[in-house]
């Protein structure tokens, strides 16, 4: 799979953590700032650089909205691996300073809930995690047709090769459309979708997301 903007969730034992870039790197992704528990961040690609050896160094680059400063941030302070693999259950680390990993982890949205909270949050239909929907929200097809889905306890489910953003796009107001597999109605009935995306507003506090990321 080519690089796609992919949604990750920051899971931490703390309300928030300070994160920093790698000491080295290309110099293009050197922001530091704060990420809150449950916050959606976006993997946007890799930073590669040479330190004189035969194998280039590589680190994943994330983009997120710093709720404290009210600005968008880019940093390369993340472990490098296959961030575009939607089956990946690894909990990636991110630096809190140049030498120390912070206590939080970044986990692909397709698997965070069941990896952290157990099998009750695993969707057998999608093969990934499902998340409570706190409020009614919208889904849309790639062609732009949209519809409302209602708040429910099982909510939305993500699965294999999903969790990426429509058109690799993050709107300036924080609107993102995340590829989904299906959703559960309030009565528990499963509804599978085809090439549809669910909206979230990632400039909001995670407690205000429609998707319950805690």
N, C-alpha and C positions, 0 to 999 in steps of 0.2 A: 504494500500500500504506500502511495506517495504521502508526503507530509501533509497532514490535515490539522487544522486548529481543533484541538481535542479538549473536552471539559474534564477537569480534575477537581476533587474536593479535598480541602485541607482539613485534616482531622488531628486535633491536639488535645492533650489533657488540660490545657490552659485556655482562657477566653481568647487570647490572641498571642502572637509571637512576632518578634522582630526578625527579619530575614535580610541577608546580605548577599552580594555577588561573590563570585570566585575571585581570588586575589589576582589570578592571571586572566586570560581571555582576550577576546578581540577588542575589548573596550567599548563595544556598542551596546552592551546589555548590563550596565553596572549600577542599576538602581538598588537601593535598599528601602525598607519600609516595613509596614505591619500587615500581617494576614490574620484574619479571625477564624476561630474554629467554625467549621461548616461553610466557609467561603468557597465559592467556585472560582477557580483560576484556570487560565487557558494555556495549554502547551502550544507554542507557536513554531517550534523547530529546534535546531541545535546550534550552539556556538562552537566552532572548531578553531583551534589555534596551534601553532607550533612552538615548542619549547626547546627546539634544537635536536630532538630525537627523531627516530625514523617513523614513529607512529604519532599522528596528531592527537592532541588532547581534545576532548569533546565534553560538553555539558549541555543539558537540556535548558531551554529558555522558556520562562513562563511570563505571561502578562496578567496583571490583576489590577483591581481598583483599590487603592489605599484609602480606606475609609477615614483615616485620621487626617491625611493631607488633602483628600478630595481630588487626587490625581491618579492617572494611569501610570503603572510601573512595569518595567521589563528587567528581569534579572537572569543571570546564567549560573546562579548559585545552587543548581540542582544536580543530583546524581544523573548520570547518563545511562540509558538502557533503551528498550524498545517502547517508548512512550506512546507510539501510535498503535500498539497492539491492544485491541479492545478486550482481549481475554486476559490481559495482564492483571494479576492480583498483587503484584509487588507494591510495597509501601515505600515510595521514593522519599529520600531525605533531602532537606534543603538547609543551607548554611544559615546560622544565626550571626556568625561573624566569620572572619577569614579562616578560622581554624577549627570551629566547633559546629556540629550539626545541631539544629534546634530539636525540640522534643516532638514537634508535629510531623506528620507525614502527608504526602500527596498521593491520592489513590484515584485511579480512573473511575469516572462516574458510573461506568457500566458495572462495576463490582464493589464499590466502597461499602454499601450498606450491608451486604451479606458477609464481606470479609471482616468488617468490624463488629457487627451486631449479630451475626449468626444466620442459620438456615431459614429462620422465619422471614428473612428479608431477601431470600433467593427466589426468583421467579422461574418456575419450571418451564413456563411457556417460552420465555425469552432466553433462558440460560444465563441470566445476569441478575442484577439487583432490581428490586422495586422500591419505590419511595412514596410515602404518604404525600398527598396533595392537601396543603392546608386550606387552599381557597380555589374557587373556580379559576380556570386559566384557559389559554388558547393553544391549539395545535394547528399546523398548516402543512400543506404539501409543498414540494419544491416549486410547483407552478403558481403558488400564492393563494390557493383556496384555503380558507381557515374556518375553524369551528370551535365551539366552547366545549371543554370537558369539566365535569363537576369535581369538587373536592371529594376525596375518598380516603379510606384508611390504607388501602394497598396502593392506590394511585397509579403512577407511571412506572413502566419497566423499560430498561435498556438491555441490549444484548450484544451478541458478537458483531464486531466490525461497526459499532455505532458509537454514540457519545461525541461525535464530531459536529462542528458548526456548519450551518447552511452557508454556502458560498465563502467559507473561511472568514466569516464576517463578524465583527463586534461593533455595534453601533456606538456612536459617541455617548449616548445616554445610557449605555450598558445593556441594551437589548441584545440577547443572543437567542438563536433558535438551535436546539440541540436534537440531533437525530435520535429517535426513540424506536422501540419495538412494538409497544402497545400500551394499553392502560386498562385499569379495572374500574368498573362502574361502582357507585356507592353500595349497591347490593352484592358486590363481589364478582359480578359477571365479567369475564375476560373479553376484551375487544382488541384484536390484533390490527395494526395499521400497516400501511404500505407506503414507504418513502415519505414519512411524515416526521415533523419536528415539533418539539414543545418549547414554548417561550419561557425565558427567565430574564430577570433584570439584575445583573450582577454588580451594579453600582449601589444596590440596596444592602442593608445589613442582612446577613444570612437568616436572621430571625424573621425577616419580612419576605423571604422567598416563598413562592407558592410550593416549590419542591422542598420537602423537609430534608435538609442535608445534615442534620444532627444525629 
